[in-house]
């Protein structure tokens, strides 16, 4: 093998040594190959910054989303050298919240490991805020922040002005799992804990690495690269107690009115869940983030249930006597703040997380990998006679009557002609009609859909008709405004091609409009659709429902989003018009554009019921609290 650098050069500290090591990795086709061949020595003296880059490379992390500052210059220099050599890729951003969302989308929708890098202080705090979306949706990625120096020579600029150690580390530890690299030699432990969080098989999340400014260039002597941990590959585990499985199977056979509630943790096991549902004759209801686990047309699929929910989903929840909860955290809007199952007498819960597993009373807890446990439960059902087959058929018939009613209602609302809007002073599309048009187009072009928080999100998860998981990503866990717009940027950073369409409201879009620049910078091809009702419609409607009028949820400032987006070179900005034909034409123009496109669609906001899709459940907020809490006290589970 021809060598472009000799061993003494590889052993050097400084930029020349970093470059030689990076070239060796590229030449051999990877870090492990370079170590196995001897091109790269196992034992080296490395700065903490370079050792971290190599350690993350062992875990498959080669993509960095970065906003560098004085708290991350040393790490930035190492990444410059490794990126120029072709080992890593670095994508620069303009806002840390935007960057955190793009990283979450890259890890979530494209399944690519990555790391978010910021400086110390305000930037890190913003990224930390954005990490809530990853935490709430079980998405693993690294967050690497600069931190105050370890010598205590005086306040560092942008550190928290309080005489207490490691305050940023304490804050990130509250947000998830965190490690302050106060001692560079602790890198092995930091990366071991990191992969246990980022690659957790049940509840992954962001892992925060805090790099003090003065430890980044500090040298770790005689570091054994082979000692740095690889990405965790946890074995699938399933419940081994046959008696517990038999008891669960008996309960499923004895109850006629069964509802399966599938949370986000269950969407990876669609095939197994379908078999289980068909074997036990259950109605299947999903949370907003798990659409597609059964095809939309499947006779046992009852759509979304919960505080917003659907007619059919909430019918199944409110009339079932047995709840089979699978991969769900029982978030307030998903189970109507604990009162969504008033008649349930028995719960069977399948989950790998103990706290979520034991959320309800009267629970048979089947802990372990969802796919493995479901397979065991299906097998156990074979040995138990079915005592309720006729009654269960009647149960599914009643659910399908509700599903037919929901479908008829959807068709009616989605075909509502443009309504006269007070703000726009002319007829415009209703949001259900506009979202349906864009969803149908996404299906036609095989695009993935990202939904932002608020009214667009709620109408969206009531509308989508997915036939398989991962066609829709709705950030309903944190309900973080601006997520969908930022997610489109990930399409330009991903190694695989997948066309995204972001569904966002005007308020959510304005949280991160700089994503237009980042998406063009990184070569993203996709469409952002801005549904503009010039208000926080979800909160306006909640205020009307609770108190009869809205308050301070809108303003009188009109924004020309076409003109705004057109100011960014490379963005095709299109007016979506005020009828279905105009919007469909705009979608075709946007999709034909070889880059980022934005469509501005005015939509109706008002008190006419045909302008929305309504709500069908309960929620422990505002002046509903007394009633919901009274009903919660009366529940058995």
N, C-alpha and C positions, 0 to 999 in steps of 0.2 A: 504494500500500500504506500503510495506516495504521501509524504508528509510535508506540509508547508511550514510547519514550525517545529522546533526541537523541544525536548523535555524541559530543559532549563527555562525556556521562555514560558511554557505552560505553568511552571512552578512559581513564576514571578508574581508579586503583588502589583497592583496598579493596572492602568488601562491596557497596557501591552499584554499582561498575563490574562486579563479578562477576555481580550480579543482572541488570544490563542486558544483558550479553553472553549470559547463559543465556536470557533472554527473547527475544533476537534469534534464537537458534538454534531455539527452540521455534516462534516465529512463522513462520520460513521453512521449517520441516519438516526441519531437519538442519543440521549444521555446514557441509558443502560448499555447500548451497544458500544459507546465510547469507553465505558468502564470495563466491559467484558473483554474488549480488544486490547486494553492497556494503553490506548491512545490518550486517555485521561486517567491520571493516577487517582487511586481511591483516597489517598491521604494527602490533604492539601492545607495550606494556610490561606484562609479566605476571609474577606470582610463579611460582616453579618449580612449586608445587603446582597452580596453575590451568593452567599450560602443560602439565603432565603429563596432567591430566584431559582437556584439549582434544586433546592428542596421541593419547591412547588412544581418544578418541571417533572420531578419523580412522580408527582400525583396527577400529572396530565394538564397542569395549568401553564399555558403558554400565552394566553391572551390577557392583557391588562388594560383596564379602562382607567384613565388617569387625569387628574388635575394636580400638577406638581406645584409645590410652594417651597418656602424656606425650610419646612419641616420634612421634606422628602427629596432634597437635591441629590443626596448620595445614592439612594435607591434609583432615582431617575437616571443618573449617569450609568449605572450598571445596566439598566434596561435599554439605554441608548446603544451601548456596545453590543448587547445580545440581540437587539432588534436589527441593527445594521448587519449583523452576521446571519440573520435569518432564523434564530432560535426562538425568539419571542415576537409578539406583535403588541404594539402599544397604540391605543386609540385615545386621543385627547378630547376633552369635553369642556363645556363652558359653565356648567352648573352641577353641583354634586348630587342634588336630588335626581336630576335628569340622568346622571351617570349611574346612580344606584339602580334606578328603574331599568335602564338599558341592560345592565349586568344581570339583573333578575330575569329579564326576558330571555337573554342569551342562554342562561343556565336552565330556564324553565321550558321554553318552547323549542329551543334548538338543542338542548341537552349538552351544551358545551361548557366545561369548567372554565372559570375566569376569576379574576381578582380586581377589585376596585381599589384605587390608590388615591389618597388625598394628603394634604398637608396637615398641620396641627390647627386646632381651634375651630373657627366658624365653618370651614369647609368640611372638617370631619363631622361636626355636629349635623350639618345638612345631610351628608351621606348616611349618617346614623339614622336620621329621621326616615330617609328613603328606604333603609334596610327593613323597615317594618313590613313592607310588601312581601319581601322574601320570607321573613319570619312567619307571617300569617298564612302563607301558602306553601310552606314546607319546601322552600327552594334553597339549596346549599350553594354558597359561594364565599370567597374570602373578601374581607374588608381590611385594608392595610392603611393605617393612619400614622402620621407623624405624632410625636409626643414630646413632652418637656424633657430636658436633659436630666441625667441621673446624678449630677454632682451637686445640685442644689446651690449653684453659684449666685442665684438670684432669679427673679421671675423671668421666664422666657416670654417673648412676645406671643400673644394669643393663648397662653396657658390660662387655666381658670385661676383668677387672682385670690387664691385661698391657701394658707399654709398647711397643706395636707398632701400627702403623696398619692400619685397614681389616680387622680380623680377621673381622667378620661377612661382609664381602665375599669374603674368602678361603674361608670355610666354604661359602658359597652357591655359589661358583665350583666347588668340589669336587662339590657336589650336582648341578649342571647348568651353566647359563650365568648370569653375574651382571654387574651394572654398578653401581658406586658413584657417585652423582651428587654428587661432591665439588665439581664446577664446574657450576652450573646451565645454562650455555650449551652443555654437552655433551648436552643432552636429545635433539637430533636423532640423534646417534650411538647413544645408549642405546636409543631407540625403533627405530632401524634394526636394531640387533642383537637387540632384543626380538622383533620380528616374524619375523626369520630363525629364531628358536628356537620361538616359540609357533605359528607357521604353517608350520613346516618340512614339506615334502611327504612325507617318508619317516619321520623320527624326531623328531616334535615333543616338547616337554617344557616344564616350568615355567621361566620366566625370572624371575630375581630382580632387582628394582630396589631398591637401598638408598638411602634418603633421609636424609641427615644432618639432625638436628633444626634446625640453624641455616640450612641452605640451602633448606628448604621455603618460608619466607617471603621469600627473597631474590629481587630483581626481575631478570628478564632483559629488557634494553632492546632495543627494535626487533626483537622476535622476528617472523619471517615465518611465519605459521601454515601457509602453503602449502608451506613447506619441510619440515614435519614429515612423516615417511614414512607412507604408507598400509599396509594389511595386505599382506604378501607374497602374490603369486599366481604361484607357480613353474610354469613350463611342464612338461608331461609329457614325459619323455625316455625313449627306448628304445634298446636296443643296436643299433648300426648295422652291426656286423661280420657280413655275411652268411655268411662262412665259419664263424664260431663258431656261428651259428644252425643251419647245415646239419650241423655236427658234433654238436650237441645232438640234433637230429632223428634222426640216424643212430644215436646211442646209444639213444634211446628206441625205435627200431624193432628194434634188435638184442637188447635185453633183454626177457625175458618177464616177469620178476617185478619190477614197478615199484611203488614206493610214493611217493605224493605226501604230503609232510608240510607242512601249512598252519599257519603261525603267525598271531599277531594282525595282522601286517601284510597278510595276504592276505584277510581277511574282507570288505574293501570291494570285492572283485573276484569275487564268487561266480559270476556268470554266465560270465565268461571261464574261471574255473577248472573249472567243470563241463564246458565244451566241451573244454578241454584233456584232462581226465581221460578223457572218453568217446572222444576221438580216439586216445589212446595206450594205452587199456586199463589204467589204473593203479588200484590200490587207494588210497583217500584216507583219510588219518589226520589228525586235528586235534590241536592243543594245547588245553589247558583253556579258553583265551580265544578260540577261533575256531570254536566249534560253530555249525552252521547253514550253513556254506559249501556243503554239499550237503544236500538234504533227508534227514532221518533214514532214510527208507525207500529211498533210492537204493541200488541193488545194489552200487555201488562205494564207498559210504560205510562205513568201518569203525570209526567212533567215535574216542574219545580214546585216544592211545597215550602211554606214558611210565611213570614210576615207579609211579604209581597205575594209570592207564590202563584198558584193557579187554582181554578175551580176544582179540577180533578185531583191535583196534588194535595190540596188541603182537605178535600173530601176523604181521600184515603187515610190521611193522618188522623182526622178527627173521628173516624168510625172504626178504625182497627182496634183489635183487642190484644194483638201481639206485635211488638216492634222488633224488627231485626235491624239493628244499627250497624253499619259497615263503614269503617274508615271516616267517621265523622267526629268533629269536635263539639257538636250541638251548639253552634253559635246562635246567639239570640234570634236573629232574623231567620235562621234555618229551622228552629224548632219552636218559633213563636214565644220566645222568652220562657220556655219551660211548660207552656200550656197547650202545645200542639197535639198532644196525644191524650185527650181527656178520658178515653175508654180503655186505654192500654192497661192490662193486668200483668203482663210478663214482658221482659226485655231480654233479648239475646244480643250481645254486643261482640263484634269481631273487630279487633284493633291490636296494634302492636304497642301502643302507648298506654301505660297502666292508668294514668289519670283520666284519659278519654274513655278507656274501657270501663271504668267504674263510675262514670258520670251519673247514670240513672240508678234508682232503687230497683229492687226486684230483678236483678240482672244475673243471667248466666254469662259469665265472662269467658270468652274464648280468645286467649291472647296468642299472638304470633303473626307471621306473615299472612296477609289476607288471602292471597291465592292458595296457599297451602292449607289454611284452616277451612276455607270454603270447600276445597276438594275433599277434605276429610268429612265435612258435614254432609256433603252430597252422598258420599259412600255410606254414612251412618243412616241416612234417610231410607236406603234400600232395605234395611232390616226392620223397619217400623211400619206396621200397617196404617193405612190412611183412613182415619175415622170420619173425616169431614169433606170428602171429595164433592158431594152434591152441594153442601152449604158453601164450599169454597168457590164453586162455579157460579153460584148466585152472587157471591161477594164480588167476583171479577166482573160480572154483568153490571152490577150497580156502579162499579168504578168506571166501566166503559160508557155508561150513560153520562156520567160526569165528564168523561174525556170528550165525548161527542159534543156536549154543551160547551166545553172550553174551546174546542176547535171551531165550533160555529161562531162563538163570541169573538175569537181571534179573527176569523175571516171577515166578520162584520166591521170590527174596529180597524183592521188593516186596509179595508177597502173604502173607508170613510173619505169622501172627497175633501179637497182643501177647505179649511175653515177660516172665516174672517178673524184676524188677530188684531187686538187692540194696539199692540206695539208696532207691528209691521204695517198696519192700516191697509191691509189687503188680505185676500185668502192665501193661506200657505198650507203645506202638507202637515198632517199630524205626525207626531213622532213615531207612533206605531206603524203608520203607513210607510214613512221614510226608512225606518230601520228594516222593515220587511223587504223593501226593494234592495237595500244594500246587502242584506243577508242572502237573498236569492242570487244576487250577482256574485257574492263570495263563493257560494256553492258552485256556480257555473264555471268560475275560473280556478276553483280549487284553492282558494286563499284561506289562510287562517285568520280568525277574527280576534281582535283585542278590544275589550270593552272597558271604558273609563268609569269612574265612580259617578253616582248621582242618578238622575232620571233616565239618562241614556242606558246606564247599566241595568237598571230595574226593568225597563221596557225591553231591553236586549235579552236578558235571560228568560223572560216570559215568551219571547218571540222565537228564539233559535230552535231549529228543527234538525239537530245533528243526528247522524246515523252511527257515529263512532266517536270515541274520546279524542281529545286534543284538536278538535276542529275549532273550539272556542276557548279563549282564556279571558276570564272575567275576574278582575282583581277585587273580589268581594270580601276577602279576608280582612284587609286593612281599609278597603274602599278609598284608596289613595288617589286623589284627583291629579290627573296628569300622567298616570302610568301608561295608558294606551299610546299616547302620542310618543312617549320616549321609547316604548317597546319596538316601534317600527325601526328605529336606528339599529337594533340588533340584527336586522336582516342584512345589513351591510358588513357586519363583523363576522357573521356565521360562515362556516365552511360549506354548508349545504344550502341550496336555494329553496326558499319557501316564501311565497308572496304574502305579505301581511296587509290587512285592512284594519285601521284603528277607528273605532266608533267613540267619539268624544263630544262632550258638550262644550259650549262656548266658555264656561267657567273653567272646566278642566283643561281645555287647550291653553288658556292664558296662564296656567300654572307653569308651563314649560315650553313656551313658543320657541326658545332657542334650540329645541330639538330639530327644527327645520334645518338649521345650520349644520348640526352634528350629523343628521341623516345624509345630507348631501356630501359632507366632508368624507364620510366613510362608505359612500357608494351604495346606500340603501335604495332598494326599489320597492315601493309600496304606496299605499294611499291612506291619507288621513281625511276622514269625513267629519266635519264640524257641524253638529246639529245645534243650530243657534236659536234659542228662544229668549235670549237676553235676560236670563234670570237663573237662580238656583231652583229649578223647577221641582226637584224632589222635596226640598224643604218648604217651598211655597205650598205645595199640595199637602204636606204634613201639617203645616200651620192652619190651612183651611179646614182640614179634617178634624183638627183638635180644637181650634179656637175661632173658626169662622172667617178668618182673614189672615192675609200674609203680612209680614213686616220686615223691611230692610233685606229683602232677598233679591232685589233687582235694582237697576239704575237706569238712567235715561241716556246712556252713552252708546251710540251706535258705532260698531267697528266693522270696517271693510276688510274681512279676512282674506279676500282675494288679492286686494292691493298689498296687504301686509305680507302675505306669503310670496307674492311676485317680486318683492324687494330682495328676496334671497335667490341669487343666481343658481339655476339648476332645478328650482321648484316649478312645477306646472300647477298654477292655481286656476280653478274653474268654479264658476257660479253654478250651483246645483239646481237653480230654478225653483219654481213653485208648483210643479206638478210632476207626476210620475215619469212622463216621457222625458222631461228635461233632466231629471236626476239620472235616469238610465243612460241617457246620452253622455252626461258628465262622467259617469262611472266608466264607460267605454273609453272616453278620451284619456282619463286618468290611468287606466290599466295599460293603454298603448304606449304611455310615456316611459322611456327608459331611464327611470329615476324616481324621485319622490314627487308625488302629486297631492294636492289638497283640494277638497271640494267643500264649499261653503253652502249649507242648506238651511234656509230659514224654516223653523217649525213652530207650530201653534203651542201657545201656553195660555191656559184659561180654565174656567170652571165648567165648560161643557164636557160632560162625561165621555162623549165619543172621542175626545181628544187624547185619551190615555187608555191604559189597560187595567187600571184599578188595583185594589189590594184586597187580599182574601184571608188574612190571618191577624194575629195579635202581636203586640210589641210593647215592652215595658218602658215606655217613654211618655213624657209629658203628662197630660191629664188622663191618660189611659192607665197609669201605674196602679191606682187603687184597685181597679177591676182585675187587671192581670195578676196582681199579687194575691188577691183574694182567691182567684181561681187556681193559682199555683199552690197555695196552701192546701187546696182540696184534692190535688192530684196524688195518685198512688206512686208514680215513678219520679 
